[in-house]
């Protein structure tokens, strides 16, 4: 039975979750969603993190109670299945209740001011509003939402028996009778105004509700007579209103889909000041305030950026950032564990491992970086892109050193450098493996090796630069002679090979792919030595072997990081936290950390644990899964 792999820290933020970031009432802890995880991070220290893990799929919404004692989080499920709401005790960092009534998706959550109740709304496949007891986890009452599903729900600030929901074109006030377990809806009259409603905020006195719309303006509706009063600002926000909060002084902060943040006077809905951030504003939270009228607020965007902004200057400072799209590759410099690089859509980023801080960002707009590697001499960072080019950058400055045009048709999917840093070996979508000579002032093609008929997913080179091996989605791995540039040997299996690694002593090869198997191969005659099940349910995509050869790590579509004992072929540790398939895993050169990246854009840094052997006898070397001979 494998043990949990300790999660040390996380770089990332699910910026597409509406309201996916809140500030704890202690004003020092940011709470936000990342995949299936909830991250609690001290606002002044990226490395001071705690994690709440319990969801089986990605988090879709969250809400925190007024005192900060409780946190409610909802998730997405599969079509036709019930989904889960988890109520957490934040003081003890534990799960209080798991609530299961909604189907497919939990759309929005809200706590009552007395913290006795929590309200939840389901998505378009569910269409229900449910009120729950926080302490017992039992449902008080529920009702179908009229006409359309409610995109957001919000309790009144002064009473715990009234709440507001906004559907696509209908604003509804609900009163619930706890004794009779009933919810009574009252529609608000918006007159001739026709809008798609997206966000809700209620003022501190429960006099007005302010509703953000897809048109880019805010509607002011009186909660007493339930009538439309006003709308503004005159200059509408582009791409709609995505987030609204009430400031400590009862004004409104409105975030737009184009990244604009506007401060509005609550009475007139006129613009006071504005600023702009990168990405659509999906979450905002109030920070500290003083008597002079100045206050602090935090902003989360769809580009996975977090900002700290001030009212008196309306200037924003970036405090946290990560990739917003699928991360395709990860690389450590040779023998150096302090930094690592990742690549995704539009950019390459270099990170400091211990402080989880971005050191350098290399941007190539509208292009996707598909592979990258540090040259062994550390003087350049080589990368393959979907436009078919190989680009090399200075790892300290980010300066473009050279570009190899038309390196591969349709994209460069695998890349590595030889130990003398004089050659680059690349693989592409076209199935070709190419060798490039890199000189001080020029670069040239040495050879093209054409035997694969599908995309090349990985390339590895021997330490003496005499051979390299490539794996492909055509079901073959080929060992190439780098002197004659011909095939030396090959391996075949009924799978799409996704990853291949040389053992540090280069006597064996390790492969994995869509058949869920991890296969040990003899590096001399390319015969299969052992086959073990890498996953019971999903295809495998990533492998890496520790520098001392005693362990390896794997990941795939089951979203789990497995740390294996190499000789036994047994996984001793399992890391759970990703909400999307894992694309790459790496063990740091000092064997202190395991770094995994996935399609959700998160970087998960795990504490490396040596996989202890169950037995030291020679009989334990053979895999019980395959009954194959000893290594």
CORTA-V532896 format. One record per pair of residues at least 6 apart in sequence whose C-alpha atoms are under 6 Angstrom apart, sorted by the first residue. I is the first residue (numbers start at 1). GAP is how many residues later the second one is. D is the distance in whole Angstrom. If there is no record, write none. Layout:
<<I:GAP:D> <I:GAP:D>>
This chain:
<<2:570:4> <2:571:5> <3:570:5> <4:569:5> <4:570:5> <4:571:6> <5:568:5> <5:569:5> <5:570:5> <6:600:6> <6:601:6> <7:599:4> <8:597:6> <8:598:5> <8:599:6> <9:596:5> <10:593:6> <10:594:5> <10:595:6> <11:591:6> <11:592:5> <12:310:5> <12:590:5> <13:21:5> <13:291:5> <14:19:6> <14:20:5> <15:286:5> <15:287:4> <15:289:5> <16:286:5> <17:43:6> <18:264:5> <19:263:6> <19:264:4> <20:12:6> <20:13:6> <20:41:6> <21:10:6> <21:11:4> <21:262:6> <22:9:5> <22:263:6> <23:7:5> <23:8:6> <23:262:6> <24:44:6> <25:43:6> <28:14:6> <28:15:6> <29:12:6> <29:13:5> <29:14:6> <30:10:6> <30:11:5> <30:13:6> <31:8:6> <31:9:5> <32:6:6> <32:7:5> <35:23:5> <35:543:6> <35:544:5> <36:19:5> <36:21:5> <36:22:4> <36:23:6> <36:541:6> <36:543:5> <37:15:6> <37:16:5> <37:540:6> <38:13:6> <38:14:5> <39:11:6> <39:12:5> <40:9:6> <40:10:5> <41:7:6> <41:8:4> <42:6:6> <47:308:6> <57:522:6> <58:17:6> <58:18:6> <58:521:5> <59:15:6> <59:16:4> <60:14:6> <60:15:5> <60:16:6> <61:12:6> <61:13:5> <61:47:6> <62:10:6> <62:11:4> <63:8:6> <63:9:5> <63:46:6> <63:47:6> <64:7:5> <65:46:6> <69:21:5> <70:18:6> <70:19:5> <70:20:6> <71:16:6> <71:17:5> <72:14:6> <72:15:4> <73:12:6> <73:13:5> <74:11:4> <74:32:5> <75:31:6> <76:28:6> <76:29:4> <77:6:5> <77:27:5> <77:28:6> <78:26:6> <79:25:6> <81:22:6> <81:23:6> <82:20:6> <82:21:4> <82:22:6> <83:17:6> <83:19:6> <83:20:5> <83:21:6> <84:15:6> <84:16:5> <85:13:6> <85:14:5> <86:11:6> <86:12:5> <87:9:5> <87:10:5> <88:6:6> <88:7:5> <88:8:5> <97:40:6> <102:20:6> <103:23:5> <105:17:6> <105:18:5> <106:16:5> <106:17:6> <107:14:5> <107:15:5> <107:16:5> <108:12:6> <108:13:5> <108:44:5> <109:10:6> <109:11:5> <110:8:6> <110:9:5> <110:44:5> <111:7:4> <112:43:6> <112:48:5> <113:44:6> <116:18:6> <117:15:5> <117:16:5> <117:17:5> <118:13:6> <118:14:5> <119:11:6> <119:12:4> <120:9:6> <120:10:5> <121:7:6> <121:8:5> <122:6:5> <124:25:5> <127:17:6> <127:18:6> <127:22:4> <128:15:6> <128:16:4> <128:17:6> <129:13:5> <129:14:5> <130:11:6> <130:12:4> <131:8:6> <131:9:5> <131:10:6> <132:6:6> <132:7:4> <132:8:5> <140:41:6> <141:40:5> <141:41:6> <148:19:6> <149:18:6> <150:15:6> <150:16:5> <150:17:4> <151:15:6> <151:16:5> <152:13:6> <152:14:6> <153:11:6> <153:12:4> <154:9:6> <154:10:5> <155:8:4> <156:6:6> <156:7:5> <161:14:6> <161:15:6> <162:12:6> <162:13:5> <163:10:6> <163:11:5> <164:8:6> <164:9:5> <165:7:5> <166:31:6> <168:28:5> <168:29:5> <169:26:6> <169:27:5> <169:28:6> <171:17:6> <172:14:6> <172:15:5> <172:16:6> <173:12:6> <173:13:5> <174:10:5> <174:11:5> <175:8:6> <175:9:5> <176:6:5> <176:7:4> <188:38:5> <188:39:6> <189:38:5> <190:38:5> <196:17:6> <196:18:5> <197:16:5> <198:14:6> <198:15:5> <199:12:5> <199:13:5> <200:10:6> <200:11:5> <201:8:6> <201:9:5> <202:7:4> <207:16:6> <208:13:6> <208:14:5> <208:15:5> <209:11:6> <209:12:5> <210:9:6> <210:10:5> <211:7:5> <211:8:5> <212:6:5> <212:29:5> <213:28:6> <214:26:4> <214:27:6> <215:25:5> <216:20:5> <216:21:4> <216:24:4> <216:25:5> <217:15:5> <217:19:5> <218:13:5> <218:14:5> <219:12:4> <220:9:5> <220:10:5> <220:11:6> <221:6:6> <221:7:4> <221:8:5> <232:37:5> <233:36:6> <233:37:5> <237:19:6> <238:20:6> <239:18:5> <239:19:6> <240:16:6> <240:17:6> <241:14:6> <241:15:5> <242:13:6> <242:14:5> <242:15:6> <242:40:6> <243:11:6> <243:12:5> <243:39:6> <243:40:6> <244:9:6> <244:10:5> <245:7:6> <245:8:5> <246:6:5> <251:14:5> <251:15:5> <252:11:6> <252:12:5> <252:14:6> <253:9:6> <253:10:5> <254:7:6> <254:8:5> <255:6:4> <255:26:5> <256:25:6> <257:23:4> <257:24:6> <258:22:5> <259:17:5> <259:18:5> <259:19:6> <259:20:5> <259:21:5> <259:22:6> <260:15:6> <260:16:4> <261:13:5> <261:14:5> <261:15:6> <262:12:4> <263:8:6> <263:9:5> <263:10:5> <264:6:5> <264:7:5> <264:8:6> <275:39:6> <279:22:5> <279:23:5> <279:24:5> <280:21:5> <280:22:5> <281:20:4> <282:18:6> <282:19:5> <283:16:6> <283:17:5> <284:14:5> <284:15:5> <285:12:6> <285:13:5> <286:11:4> <287:9:5> <287:10:5> <288:7:6> <288:8:5> <289:6:4> <294:17:5> <294:18:5> <295:15:6> <295:16:5> <296:13:6> <296:14:5> <297:12:5> <298:9:6> <298:10:5> <299:7:6> <299:8:5> <300:6:5> <303:21:5> <304:17:6> <304:18:6> <304:20:5> <305:15:6> <305:16:4> <306:12:6> <306:13:6> <306:14:5> <307:9:6> <307:10:5> <307:11:4> <307:12:5> <308:8:6> <308:9:5> <309:6:6> <309:7:4> <323:278:5> <324:277:5> <325:276:5> <326:273:4> <326:274:6> <326:275:5> <327:16:6> <327:17:5> <327:271:6> <327:272:6> <327:274:6> <328:15:6> <328:16:6> <328:42:6> <329:13:6> <329:14:6> <329:42:5> <329:255:6> <330:11:6> <330:12:4> <331:9:6> <331:10:5> <331:42:5> <332:8:5> <333:41:5> <334:42:6> <335:254:5> <337:251:6> <337:252:6> <338:15:6> <339:12:5> <339:13:5> <339:14:5> <340:10:6> <340:11:5> <341:8:6> <341:9:4> <342:6:6> <342:7:5> <343:26:6> <344:25:5> <345:23:4> <346:17:6> <346:18:5> <346:19:5> <346:20:6> <346:21:5> <346:22:6> <347:15:5> <347:16:4> <347:17:6> <348:13:6> <348:14:5> <349:11:6> <349:12:5> <350:9:6> <350:10:5> <351:6:6> <351:7:5> <351:8:5> <362:36:6> <368:17:6> <368:18:6> <369:15:6> <369:16:4> <370:14:6> <370:15:5> <370:43:5> <371:12:6> <371:13:5> <371:42:6> <371:43:5> <372:10:6> <372:11:4> <373:8:6> <373:9:5> <373:43:6> <374:7:5> <375:42:6> <375:46:6> <376:43:6> <376:45:6> <380:13:6> <380:14:5> <380:15:6> <381:11:5> <381:12:5> <381:14:6> <382:9:6> <382:10:4> <383:7:6> <383:8:5> <384:6:5> <384:28:5> <385:26:6> <385:27:5> <386:25:4> <387:24:5> <388:18:5> <388:19:6> <388:20:5> <388:21:5> <388:22:6> <388:23:4> <388:24:6> <389:15:6> <389:16:5> <389:17:5> <389:18:5> <390:13:6> <390:14:5> <391:12:5> <392:9:5> <392:10:6> <393:6:5> <393:7:5> <393:8:5> <408:20:6> <409:21:6> <410:19:6> <411:17:6> <411:18:6> <412:15:6> <412:16:4> <413:14:6> <413:15:5> <414:12:5> <414:13:5> <414:43:6> <414:44:5> <414:45:6> <415:10:6> <415:11:4> <416:8:6> <416:9:5> <417:6:6> <417:7:5> <422:16:5> <423:13:5> <423:14:5> <423:15:5> <424:11:6> <424:12:5> <425:9:6> <425:10:5> <426:7:6> <426:8:5> <427:6:5> <427:29:5> <428:27:6> <428:28:6> <429:26:4> <430:25:6> <431:21:5> <431:22:5> <431:23:5> <431:24:5> <431:25:5> <432:17:6> <432:18:5> <433:15:6> <433:16:5> <434:13:6> <434:14:5> <435:11:5> <435:12:5> <436:8:6> <436:9:5> <436:10:5> <437:6:5> <437:7:5> <454:19:5> <454:20:5> <455:17:6> <455:18:6> <456:15:6> <456:16:4> <457:14:6> <457:15:5> <457:41:5> <458:12:6> <458:13:5> <458:41:6> <459:10:6> <459:11:4> <460:8:6> <460:9:5> <461:7:4> <462:6:6> <466:16:5> <467:13:5> <467:14:5> <467:15:5> <468:11:6> <468:12:5> <469:9:6> <469:10:4> <469:11:6> <470:7:5> <470:8:5> <471:6:4> <471:26:6> <472:25:5> <473:23:4> <473:24:5> <474:22:6> <475:17:6> <475:18:6> <475:19:6> <475:20:5> <475:21:5> <475:22:6> <476:15:6> <476:16:5> <477:13:6> <477:14:5> <478:11:6> <478:12:4> <479:8:6> <479:9:5> <479:10:5> <479:11:6> <480:6:6> <480:7:5> <480:8:5> <481:7:6> <495:19:5> <495:20:5> <496:17:5> <496:18:5> <497:15:6> <497:16:4> <498:14:6> <498:15:5> <498:43:5> <499:12:6> <499:13:6> <499:43:6> <500:10:6> <500:11:4> <501:8:6> <501:9:5> <502:7:5> <503:6:6> <504:45:6> <507:16:5> <508:13:5> <508:14:5> <508:15:5> <509:11:6> <509:12:5> <509:14:6> <510:9:6> <510:10:5> <511:7:6> <511:8:5> <512:6:5> <513:27:5> <514:25:4> <514:26:6> <516:18:5> <516:19:5> <516:23:5> <516:24:5> <517:15:6> <517:16:5> <517:17:5> <518:13:6> <518:14:5> <518:16:5> <519:11:6> <519:12:5> <520:8:6> <520:9:5> <520:10:5> <521:6:5> <521:7:4> <521:8:5> <530:98:6> <531:95:6> <532:93:6> <538:19:5> <538:20:5> <539:17:6> <539:18:6> <540:15:6> <540:16:4> <541:15:5> <542:12:5> <542:13:5> <542:42:5> <542:43:6> <543:10:6> <543:11:5> <544:8:6> <544:9:5> <544:42:6> <545:7:4> <546:6:6> <546:41:6> <550:16:5> <551:13:5> <551:14:5> <551:15:5> <552:11:6> <552:12:5> <553:9:6> <553:10:5> <553:11:6> <554:7:6> <554:8:5> <555:6:5> <555:27:6> <556:25:6> <556:26:5> <557:24:4> <559:19:5> <559:22:5> <559:23:6> <560:15:6> <560:16:5> <561:13:6> <561:14:5> <562:11:6> <562:12:5> <563:8:5> <563:10:5> <564:6:5> <564:7:4> <564:8:6> <565:46:5> <567:54:6> <568:53:5> <572:39:6> <580:19:5> <580:20:5> <581:17:6> <581:18:6> <582:15:6> <582:16:4> <583:14:6> <583:15:5> <584:12:6> <584:13:6> <585:10:6> <585:11:4> <586:8:6> <586:9:5> <587:7:5> <592:16:5> <593:13:6> <593:14:5> <593:15:5> <594:11:6> <594:12:5> <594:14:6> <595:9:6> <595:10:5> <596:7:6> <596:8:5> <597:6:5> <621:9:6> <622:7:6> <622:8:5>>
